[in-house]
Amino acid sequence: MRVWVDLTNSPHVLVLRPVIEHLRARGDEVEVTARDFAQTVALCERHGIAATVIGRHRGGRVASKALGLASRSGALTRWARGRDFDLALGHGSNDVTVAAALLRIPCSTMFDYEFATVQHTVNCRLAQAVVVPEAIPPERLDRYGARGKLRRYPGLKEEYYLADLEPDPAVIAGLGLDAAQPIAVVRTPPEVSLYHRFENDVFAGVLRRLREQAQVVVLPRTPEQRAELAAAGGFTVPEQAIDAPSLIALADLVVSAGGTMNREAVALGTPVWTTFEGRLGAVDERLIAEGRLRRLERPEDVVVVKRAAADEAAARAGRVRRDPALLVDLLSAPATGRPPRDAGSSAG
């Protein structure tokens, strides 16, 4: 089978890396396209994923998003025509879904946040399979046209793509950090996302508070954010793509205004707070209810302390590792016609 994978944002490289590896291991031919946005291309290079770079992010305004979708979908359509793909897939990529529909290629989409309305309205209607966590109530996706297309998996997507991760301490030294002192990892707000188009007032106060207590590594999303952090001073801001999952696993605290990094911390057993100010999705609602994720509403509530070695060992021992082959089965459904394997067998 010939499979086309499209990567449009940095986290998608990590999410789909094991999917690509499993597809190739079972004998499928896989070609990858990537959008020049954030660190998507750099992470492809870091993980040895050969990708054809097509298009770039056009900005956060609705009109710019629409222009970007039309432009990049057209470019992808021209690139993919005549390559005889049996399946196209992406994580929230409108571009590949539109291009696949134009070329009549069976397509799967996946996501784990159900309130990105514009994105899902396109993807769920055009894709033949919609792969989501079991935590999301199916009725929340009916309005997007997902009924009858859902392929649901247990747990967090992070428990699948981080299943083989063994944290590498070299990332600490590489950033010039002192492993004996508290380390906080921070992800900035997704200011260019349609579901979060307003300033996060809590976030600036959190940064100031953390800077007083710990070594703070900040992972910005845009050049503008990077420039603001440099002007503020007192933060470690990586210049290149780093082994972020290892850093998160070895950190003492994670604070993120987005979603993926929060869930990575949960999956890896690191204490984590969310400052997300949009509407909470079902996955995060469940994690908060279970006490695995905390919502930070006041900067003064955040406290960083060095984790004891015993606590880190307990976190490692308690990790849930799930088989990415399940995601491969779910995503492949439009092309194979095979029912997915028993989801209950995916945890290990």
C-alpha positions as CSV (number, residue, x, y, z in Angstrom):
1,M,0.0,0.0,0.0
2,R,1.2,3.5,-0.8
3,V,0.5,6.0,2.0
4,W,0.8,9.7,2.1
5,V,1.4,11.4,5.5
6,D,1.1,15.2,5.9
7,L,2.6,17.1,8.8
8,T,1.5,20.7,9.4
9,N,2.7,21.5,13.0
10,S,5.6,20.5,15.3
11,P,3.6,18.1,17.6
12,H,2.4,16.1,14.6
13,V,5.9,14.9,13.8
14,L,6.1,13.2,17.2
15,V,2.5,11.8,16.9
16,L,2.9,10.3,13.5
17,R,6.6,9.2,13.7
18,P,5.7,5.7,15.1
19,V,2.8,5.4,12.7
20,I,5.2,6.0,9.8
21,E,7.6,3.5,11.2
22,H,4.9,0.8,11.7
23,L,3.6,1.4,8.2
24,R,7.0,0.9,6.7
25,A,7.8,-2.1,8.9
26,R,4.7,-3.9,7.6
27,G,5.9,-3.2,4.0
28,D,3.9,-0.1,3.0
29,E,5.5,2.7,1.0
30,V,5.2,6.0,2.8
31,E,5.8,9.5,1.5
32,V,5.7,12.5,3.8
33,T,4.9,16.2,3.1
34,A,5.5,18.9,5.7
35,R,4.5,22.5,6.1
36,D,7.1,25.1,6.9
37,F,5.7,26.2,10.3
38,A,7.2,26.4,13.8
39,Q,9.8,23.5,14.1
40,T,8.0,21.0,11.9
41,V,10.7,20.7,9.3
42,A,13.5,20.7,11.9
43,L,11.8,17.9,13.9
44,C,11.4,15.9,10.7
45,E,15.2,16.2,10.2
46,R,15.9,15.3,13.9
47,H,13.8,12.1,13.7
48,G,15.1,11.1,10.3
49,I,11.8,11.6,8.5
50,A,12.5,12.6,4.9
51,A,9.8,15.1,4.0
52,T,8.9,17.2,0.9
53,V,8.4,20.7,2.2
54,I,5.3,22.3,0.7
55,G,3.8,25.6,1.8
56,R,4.0,27.7,4.9
57,H,1.7,29.1,7.6
58,R,-0.1,32.2,6.4
59,G,-1.0,33.7,9.8
60,G,-3.7,33.5,12.4
61,R,-6.4,35.6,10.8
62,V,-9.4,33.8,9.4
63,A,-8.9,35.2,6.0
64,S,-5.2,34.2,6.1
65,K,-6.1,30.7,7.2
66,A,-8.5,30.4,4.3
67,L,-5.9,31.7,1.8
68,G,-3.4,29.3,3.3
69,L,-5.8,26.3,3.0
70,A,-6.6,27.1,-0.6
71,S,-2.9,27.7,-1.6
72,R,-1.4,24.7,0.1
73,S,-4.2,22.3,-0.7
74,G,-3.7,23.2,-4.4
75,A,0.0,22.7,-4.1
76,L,-0.4,19.3,-2.4
77,T,-2.9,18.3,-5.1
78,R,-0.4,19.0,-7.8
79,W,2.3,17.2,-6.0
80,A,0.3,14.1,-5.2
81,R,-1.4,13.7,-8.6
82,G,-0.1,10.6,-10.4
83,R,1.6,9.1,-7.4
84,D,-1.1,6.5,-7.0
85,F,-1.6,6.8,-3.2
86,D,-3.9,4.3,-1.6
87,L,-4.3,6.3,1.6
88,A,-3.7,9.9,2.9
89,L,-3.6,10.8,6.5
90,G,-2.8,13.7,8.9
91,H,-3.3,15.0,12.4
92,G,-5.8,17.8,12.0
93,S,-4.4,18.7,8.5
94,N,-7.1,20.4,6.5
95,D,-4.7,20.6,3.6
96,V,-4.2,16.9,3.0
97,T,-7.9,16.2,3.5
98,V,-9.0,18.7,0.8
99,A,-6.3,17.5,-1.6
100,A,-7.2,13.8,-1.0
101,A,-10.8,14.6,-1.7
102,L,-10.0,16.3,-4.9
103,L,-7.8,13.3,-6.0
104,R,-10.3,10.7,-4.6
105,I,-7.7,9.2,-2.3
106,P,-9.2,7.5,0.8
107,C,-8.3,9.7,3.8
108,S,-8.1,9.5,7.6
109,T,-7.8,12.4,10.0
110,M,-7.1,12.3,13.8
111,F,-7.4,14.8,16.6
112,D,-8.0,14.9,20.3
113,Y,-9.5,18.4,20.9
114,E,-13.1,18.6,19.7
115,F,-13.7,22.4,19.6
116,A,-11.5,23.5,16.7
117,T,-14.7,24.1,14.7
118,V,-13.4,25.2,11.4
119,Q,-10.8,22.5,11.2
120,H,-13.1,19.7,12.1
121,T,-16.0,20.9,9.8
122,V,-13.7,20.4,6.9
123,N,-11.9,17.3,8.0
124,C,-14.7,15.2,9.4
125,R,-16.9,15.8,6.3
126,L,-14.2,15.0,3.8
127,A,-12.3,12.1,5.5
128,Q,-13.5,8.5,5.5
129,A,-12.2,7.8,9.1
130,V,-12.0,10.1,12.1
131,V,-9.6,8.8,14.7
132,V,-10.2,10.2,18.2
133,P,-9.8,9.3,21.9
134,E,-12.6,7.4,23.6
135,A,-12.8,10.3,26.1
136,I,-14.6,12.5,23.5
137,P,-18.3,11.9,23.5
138,P,-19.3,10.9,19.9
139,E,-22.3,13.4,20.0
140,R,-19.9,16.3,20.3
141,L,-18.6,15.4,16.8
142,D,-21.9,14.8,15.1
143,R,-22.2,18.5,14.0
144,Y,-19.0,18.1,12.0
145,G,-20.2,15.2,10.0
146,A,-18.2,12.5,11.9
147,R,-21.1,10.2,12.6
148,G,-20.4,6.7,11.2
149,K,-16.7,7.5,10.6
150,L,-15.4,7.4,14.2
151,R,-12.5,5.1,15.0
152,R,-11.9,5.5,18.8
153,Y,-8.9,4.5,20.9
154,P,-8.4,4.2,24.7
155,G,-6.2,6.6,26.7
156,L,-4.1,9.5,25.4
157,K,-2.4,9.7,22.0
158,E,0.8,10.6,23.9
159,E,0.7,7.1,25.6
160,Y,1.1,5.6,22.1
161,Y,3.8,7.8,20.5
162,L,5.9,8.1,23.7
163,A,5.6,4.4,24.4
164,D,9.2,3.7,23.4
165,L,10.7,6.8,25.0
166,E,13.5,6.4,27.6
167,P,14.5,10.0,28.7
168,D,17.9,11.1,27.6
169,P,19.7,13.2,30.3
170,A,21.9,14.8,27.6
171,V,19.1,17.3,26.9
172,I,19.7,18.9,30.3
173,A,23.4,19.4,29.8
174,G,22.8,20.5,26.2
175,L,20.7,23.4,27.4
176,G,23.2,24.4,30.0
177,L,21.0,23.5,32.9
178,D,21.9,22.3,36.4
179,A,20.2,18.9,36.9
180,A,20.4,19.4,40.7
181,Q,18.3,22.6,40.6
182,P,14.5,22.8,39.8
183,I,13.6,22.9,36.1
184,A,10.4,24.2,34.7
185,V,9.3,23.7,31.1
186,V,6.9,26.2,29.6
187,R,5.0,26.2,26.3
188,T,3.6,29.5,25.1
189,P,0.0,30.2,24.1
190,P,-1.1,29.1,20.6
191,E,-1.8,32.7,19.5
192,V,-2.2,31.8,15.9
193,S,-4.8,29.1,16.5
194,L,-8.4,29.9,15.7
195,Y,-9.7,28.4,18.9
196,H,-7.4,30.6,21.1
197,R,-7.4,34.1,19.5
198,F,-7.0,36.2,22.6
199,E,-4.2,37.2,24.9
200,N,-3.6,34.9,27.9
201,D,-3.4,37.3,30.8
202,V,-2.4,34.6,33.3
203,F,0.6,33.5,31.3
204,A,2.9,36.5,31.7
205,G,2.4,36.4,35.4
206,V,3.2,32.7,35.4
207,L,6.5,33.3,33.6
208,R,7.6,35.9,36.0
209,R,6.7,33.7,39.0
210,L,8.6,30.7,37.6
211,R,11.7,32.8,36.8
212,E,12.0,33.5,40.5
213,Q,11.9,29.8,41.5
214,A,13.6,27.7,38.9
215,Q,15.5,27.4,35.7
216,V,12.8,28.0,33.1
217,V,13.0,26.5,29.6
218,V,10.4,28.2,27.3
219,L,9.4,26.7,24.0
220,P,7.9,29.5,21.9
221,R,5.6,29.0,18.9
222,T,6.5,32.0,16.8
223,P,9.5,34.3,16.1
224,E,7.5,37.1,17.7
225,Q,7.2,35.2,21.0
226,R,10.9,34.3,20.8
227,A,11.8,38.0,20.5
228,E,9.6,38.9,23.5
229,L,11.3,36.3,25.6
230,A,14.7,37.4,24.6
231,A,13.8,41.0,25.6
232,A,12.5,39.9,29.0
233,G,15.6,37.9,29.8
234,G,16.1,35.2,32.4
235,F,14.8,32.3,30.3
236,T,16.4,29.4,28.4
237,V,14.9,29.5,24.9
238,P,16.3,26.7,22.6
239,E,17.5,27.9,19.2
240,Q,17.0,24.6,17.6
241,A,14.6,21.6,17.8
242,I,15.4,19.6,21.0
243,D,14.4,16.3,22.6
244,A,11.4,17.9,24.2
245,P,9.8,14.7,25.5
246,S,13.0,13.8,27.4
247,L,13.1,17.3,28.8
248,I,9.5,17.1,30.0
249,A,10.2,13.7,31.6
250,L,13.2,15.0,33.5
251,A,11.6,18.4,34.5
252,D,10.1,19.2,37.9
253,L,7.1,21.1,36.5
254,V,5.5,21.7,33.1
255,V,3.2,24.7,32.4
256,S,1.5,24.9,29.0
257,A,-1.1,27.1,27.5
258,G,-1.7,24.5,24.8
259,G,-2.6,20.9,25.0
260,T,-0.1,18.4,23.6
261,M,2.7,19.2,26.0
262,N,0.4,19.0,29.0
263,R,-0.7,15.6,28.0
264,E,2.9,14.5,27.3
265,A,3.7,15.5,30.9
266,V,0.7,13.5,32.1
267,A,1.8,10.5,30.1
268,L,5.4,10.8,31.5
269,G,4.4,11.4,35.1
270,T,5.6,15.0,35.4
271,P,3.6,17.5,37.5
272,V,1.7,19.8,35.1
273,W,-0.5,22.8,35.1
274,T,-2.6,24.2,32.2
275,T,-3.2,27.9,31.5
276,F,-5.4,27.2,28.5
277,E,-8.2,29.8,28.4
278,G,-10.3,28.3,25.6
279,R,-13.0,25.8,26.1
280,L,-11.7,22.6,27.7
281,G,-12.0,19.5,25.6
282,A,-13.1,16.1,27.0
283,V,-9.6,14.7,27.3
284,D,-8.4,17.6,29.5
285,E,-11.7,17.6,31.4
286,R,-11.1,13.9,32.3
287,L,-7.5,14.5,33.3
288,I,-8.4,17.4,35.6
289,A,-11.2,15.3,37.2
290,E,-8.7,12.5,37.8
291,G,-6.2,15.0,39.3
292,R,-3.6,14.2,36.6
293,L,-3.7,17.8,35.2
294,R,-4.2,21.0,37.3
295,R,-5.8,24.2,36.0
296,L,-3.7,27.3,36.9
297,E,-5.9,30.4,37.3
298,R,-3.6,32.5,39.5
299,P,0.2,32.9,38.9
300,E,0.8,32.9,42.7
301,D,-0.5,29.3,42.9
302,V,2.5,27.8,41.0
303,V,5.3,26.4,43.0
304,V,8.4,24.6,41.7
305,V,10.2,22.1,43.9
306,K,12.9,19.6,42.9
307,R,11.4,16.1,42.6
308,A,12.8,13.4,44.7
309,A,14.6,10.5,43.0
310,A,11.9,8.2,44.4
311,D,9.1,10.3,42.9
312,E,10.8,10.2,39.5
313,A,11.3,6.4,39.7
314,A,7.6,6.0,40.7
315,A,6.5,8.1,37.7
316,R,8.6,6.0,35.3
317,A,7.2,2.8,36.8
318,G,3.6,4.0,36.5
319,R,3.8,5.0,32.9
320,V,1.1,3.6,30.6
321,R,2.7,2.5,27.3
322,R,0.3,1.7,24.4
323,D,1.0,0.0,21.1
324,P,1.0,2.4,18.2
325,A,0.0,-0.4,15.9
326,L,-3.5,0.2,17.1
327,L,-3.4,3.7,15.7
328,V,-2.0,2.3,12.4
329,D,-5.0,0.0,12.1
330,L,-7.5,2.7,12.9
331,L,-5.9,5.1,10.4
332,S,-5.6,2.5,7.7
333,A,-9.3,1.5,7.8
334,P,-10.4,3.5,4.7
335,A,-7.9,1.6,2.6
336,T,-7.8,-1.8,4.1
337,G,-11.5,-2.3,4.9
338,R,-10.3,-4.5,7.9
339,P,-11.9,-3.9,11.3
340,P,-9.5,-2.5,13.8
341,R,-7.8,-4.8,16.3
342,D,-9.2,-5.1,19.8
343,A,-8.5,-1.7,21.5
344,G,-8.3,-3.4,24.9
345,S,-5.1,-5.2,23.9
346,S,-3.2,-1.9,23.2
347,A,-1.9,-1.2,26.7
348,G,1.3,-2.6,27.9
